[in-house]
Amino acid sequence: MADPETPATSQGPVIISTSSSERAPIIYFDGASCFGHHNGAIQIELAANLLMPVGAAVRVDVVQTAHLRCSVAAALALREALEKALAMYQQGQQQPRPEEIPSVKN
């Protein structure tokens, strides 16, 4: 039996059904408000900030945007995907930006 805490790396190509990919929700969050585990499932609550006008001021309300539940193996796969996405982002930030060509040369 495979180790449930180790994501499988050689499962072959994964084919995502086209019937579900267009309907999947987009979840935005500013942070994880809390996390834990229960009966072997990882639990993470995702939250976003709402700016609420109060007269001339602004109040920040925090609302839950998702209740993430997954197996340990899925959590490890998500962590790996996040680490790889962050590495891609950092690599893009380190690349020198091309010089802008002035619109008028003297």
C-alpha positions as CSV (number, residue, x, y, z in Angstrom):
1,M,0.0,0.0,0.0
2,A,1.3,3.5,-0.8
3,D,2.3,5.9,1.9
4,P,-0.7,8.3,2.3
5,E,1.7,11.1,3.3
6,T,3.7,10.9,0.2
7,P,2.2,12.2,-3.1
8,A,2.5,9.8,-6.0
9,T,5.0,11.1,-8.6
10,S,4.7,8.6,-11.4
11,Q,1.0,8.3,-12.0
12,G,1.3,9.1,-15.7
13,P,-0.5,12.0,-17.4
14,V,-3.5,13.4,-15.6
15,I,-6.4,14.2,-17.8
16,I,-8.8,16.8,-16.4
17,S,-12.4,16.4,-17.6
18,T,-13.6,19.3,-19.7
19,S,-17.0,19.0,-18.3
20,S,-15.9,20.3,-14.9
21,S,-13.0,22.7,-15.6
22,E,-15.1,25.6,-16.8
23,R,-17.5,25.4,-13.8
24,A,-14.8,25.2,-11.1
25,P,-15.0,28.2,-8.7
26,I,-12.2,30.7,-8.5
27,I,-11.3,31.2,-4.8
28,Y,-9.6,34.4,-3.8
29,F,-8.2,34.8,-0.3
30,D,-5.9,37.2,1.6
31,G,-4.8,34.6,4.2
32,A,-5.6,31.5,6.2
33,S,-7.6,32.4,9.2
34,C,-7.1,29.1,11.0
35,F,-6.1,25.5,10.3
36,G,-6.1,22.1,11.9
37,H,-6.9,18.4,11.2
38,H,-9.7,16.1,12.1
39,N,-10.1,12.3,11.4
40,G,-7.1,12.4,9.0
41,A,-8.4,15.3,7.0
42,I,-6.4,18.6,6.8
43,Q,-8.7,21.6,7.5
44,I,-7.8,25.2,6.4
45,E,-10.1,28.2,6.5
46,L,-9.4,30.8,3.9
47,A,-10.4,34.4,4.4
48,A,-10.4,37.7,2.5
49,N,-10.6,41.3,3.6
50,L,-13.6,43.5,2.8
51,L,-13.3,47.2,2.9
52,M,-16.5,48.7,4.3
53,P,-17.1,52.4,4.2
54,V,-18.1,53.9,7.6
55,G,-18.8,57.6,7.0
56,A,-15.5,59.1,5.9
57,A,-13.5,56.1,7.3
58,V,-13.0,52.6,6.2
59,R,-13.5,49.4,8.3
60,V,-11.9,46.1,7.4
61,D,-14.1,43.1,7.8
62,V,-12.6,39.6,7.4
63,V,-14.9,37.0,5.8
64,Q,-14.4,33.3,5.2
65,T,-14.1,32.6,1.4
66,A,-13.6,28.8,1.6
67,H,-13.3,25.8,3.9
68,L,-10.5,23.7,2.4
69,R,-10.6,20.0,3.3
70,C,-8.2,17.4,1.9
71,S,-6.1,14.3,2.6
72,V,-2.5,14.6,3.8
73,A,-1.3,13.5,0.4
74,A,-3.4,16.2,-1.3
75,A,-2.1,18.8,1.2
76,L,1.5,17.8,0.3
77,A,0.7,18.0,-3.4
78,L,-0.8,21.5,-2.8
79,R,2.2,22.6,-0.9
80,E,4.5,21.4,-3.7
81,A,2.4,23.3,-6.3
82,L,2.5,26.5,-4.2
83,E,6.3,26.2,-3.7
84,K,6.8,25.7,-7.4
85,A,4.5,28.6,-8.3
86,L,6.4,30.9,-5.8
87,A,9.7,29.8,-7.3
88,M,8.4,30.7,-10.7
89,Y,7.3,34.1,-9.4
90,Q,10.6,34.8,-7.8
91,Q,12.5,33.8,-10.9
92,G,10.4,36.2,-12.9
93,Q,11.2,39.0,-10.4
94,Q,14.9,38.4,-10.6
95,Q,15.1,38.7,-14.4
96,P,16.3,42.1,-15.6
97,R,13.6,44.1,-17.3
98,P,14.3,45.1,-20.9
99,E,15.2,48.7,-21.4
100,E,12.4,50.8,-22.7
101,I,13.0,52.3,-26.1
102,P,12.4,56.1,-25.9
103,S,9.7,57.3,-28.2
104,V,11.9,60.3,-29.4
105,K,15.7,60.1,-29.7
106,N,17.8,63.2,-29.6
